[in-house]
């Protein structure tokens, strides 16, 4: 779970992180004001399955695709990228085209986020197993 850029409002991110922990997931929260480079470095170093970005600043169209591009450049295409926060509906298709697996809008329940994350990881693992 990460807060990218200058966005310092992290209550939502902390609530989601706590909810995912309670759902039985291991969660690493990087804290606020992280660069895309820092987020990708932590994701790779910690061998995560999913990077979740919470963003409220309005800079999502610049920062989130940058995170995905850095993940791809680092050979971490298998890490699932999700995001949420204050994101206009009209921006969702472009974020998904850039490689974001799912966009969670304000009001999405923690249970729905946990359910999606588990589904996405299971699906990725099944595809990986089928290729072996």
C-alpha positions as CSV (number, residue, x, y, z in Angstrom):
1,X,0.0,0.0,0.0
2,X,1.5,3.3,-1.1
3,X,0.8,7.0,-1.2
4,X,2.6,8.4,-4.2
5,X,3.5,12.1,-4.8
6,X,2.8,15.0,-2.5
7,X,-0.6,13.5,-1.3
8,X,-0.4,13.6,2.5
9,X,-3.9,12.4,3.3
10,X,-3.4,8.8,4.3
11,X,-6.4,7.9,6.5
12,X,-8.1,5.9,3.7
13,X,-4.9,4.0,2.9
14,X,-4.4,3.1,6.5
15,X,-8.0,1.9,6.8
16,X,-7.6,-0.3,3.7
17,X,-4.2,-1.6,4.9
18,X,-5.7,-2.5,8.2
19,X,-8.7,-4.1,6.6
20,X,-6.5,-6.2,4.3
21,X,-4.5,-7.3,7.3
22,X,-7.7,-8.4,9.1
23,X,-8.6,-10.3,5.9
24,X,-5.5,-12.4,6.4
25,X,-3.2,-10.6,3.9
26,X,0.3,-9.5,4.6
27,X,0.5,-5.7,4.0
28,X,3.4,-3.3,3.8
29,X,2.5,0.3,4.0
30,X,5.2,2.6,2.6
31,X,3.8,5.8,4.1
32,X,3.1,9.1,2.5
33,X,4.9,11.2,-0.1
34,X,6.7,8.3,-1.9
35,X,8.2,8.6,-5.3
36,X,7.3,6.1,-8.0
37,X,10.8,4.8,-7.8
38,X,10.6,4.2,-4.1
39,X,7.4,2.3,-4.4
40,X,8.7,0.1,-7.1
41,X,11.9,-0.6,-5.2
42,X,10.0,-1.6,-2.1
43,X,7.7,-3.8,-4.1
44,X,10.5,-5.7,-5.7
45,X,12.6,-5.9,-2.5
46,X,9.7,-7.2,-0.5
47,X,8.6,-9.6,-3.4
48,X,5.0,-8.4,-3.2
49,X,2.1,-9.8,-5.2
50,X,0.2,-6.5,-5.5
51,X,0.9,-2.8,-5.3
52,X,-2.0,-0.7,-4.1
53,X,-1.8,3.1,-4.6
54,X,-4.1,5.4,-2.8
55,X,-4.3,8.9,-4.4
56,X,-6.4,11.9,-3.7
57,X,-4.2,14.6,-5.2
58,X,-5.5,14.6,-8.8
59,X,-2.0,13.5,-10.1
60,X,-3.1,10.0,-10.8
61,X,-2.8,10.2,-14.6
62,X,0.9,11.1,-14.3
63,X,2.0,9.1,-11.3
64,X,0.2,5.8,-11.5
65,X,1.3,5.1,-15.1
66,X,4.8,6.1,-14.1
67,X,4.7,3.4,-11.4
68,X,3.6,0.8,-13.9
69,X,6.2,1.8,-16.4
70,X,8.9,1.5,-13.8
71,X,7.6,-1.9,-12.7
72,X,7.8,-3.1,-16.4
73,X,11.3,-1.7,-16.8
74,X,12.4,-3.5,-13.7
75,X,11.0,-6.8,-15.0
76,X,8.2,-6.8,-12.4
77,X,5.3,-7.2,-14.8
78,X,3.9,-10.0,-12.7
79,X,3.1,-7.6,-9.8
80,X,-0.5,-6.6,-9.9
81,X,-1.2,-2.8,-9.7
82,X,-4.4,-1.5,-8.3
83,X,-5.3,2.0,-7.2
84,X,-8.1,3.9,-5.5
85,X,-9.1,7.2,-4.2
86,X,-10.5,10.3,-5.9
87,X,-10.4,9.3,-9.5
88,X,-12.9,10.5,-12.1
89,X,-14.8,7.8,-13.9
90,X,-13.6,9.1,-17.3
91,X,-9.9,8.4,-16.3
92,X,-10.5,4.7,-15.5
93,X,-10.2,3.3,-19.0
94,X,-6.8,5.1,-19.6
95,X,-5.5,3.9,-16.2
96,X,-6.5,0.3,-17.1
97,X,-4.9,0.7,-20.6
98,X,-1.7,1.7,-18.8
99,X,-1.7,-1.6,-16.9
100,X,-3.7,-0.9,-13.8
101,X,-5.7,-4.1,-12.9
102,X,-8.5,-2.4,-11.0
103,X,-9.5,1.1,-9.9
104,X,-11.4,1.4,-6.6
105,X,-13.5,4.5,-6.3
106,X,-14.3,6.2,-3.0
107,X,-16.9,4.2,-1.1
108,X,-15.6,0.8,-2.2
109,X,-15.8,-1.5,0.8
110,X,-12.6,-3.1,2.2
111,X,-14.3,-6.5,1.8
112,X,-14.7,-5.8,-2.0
113,X,-11.1,-4.7,-2.3
114,X,-9.9,-7.8,-0.4
115,X,-12.0,-10.1,-2.5
116,X,-10.7,-8.6,-5.7
117,X,-7.0,-8.7,-4.6
118,X,-7.4,-12.4,-3.7
119,X,-9.1,-13.1,-7.0
120,X,-6.4,-11.3,-9.0
121,X,-3.5,-13.0,-7.2
122,X,-5.2,-16.5,-7.5
123,X,-5.9,-15.9,-11.3
124,X,-2.3,-14.7,-11.9
125,X,-0.9,-17.8,-10.0
126,X,-3.1,-20.1,-12.0
127,X,-1.9,-18.6,-15.3
128,X,1.7,-18.9,-14.1
129,X,1.2,-22.6,-13.1
130,X,-0.4,-23.4,-16.5
131,X,2.7,-22.0,-18.2
132,X,5.0,-24.4,-16.3
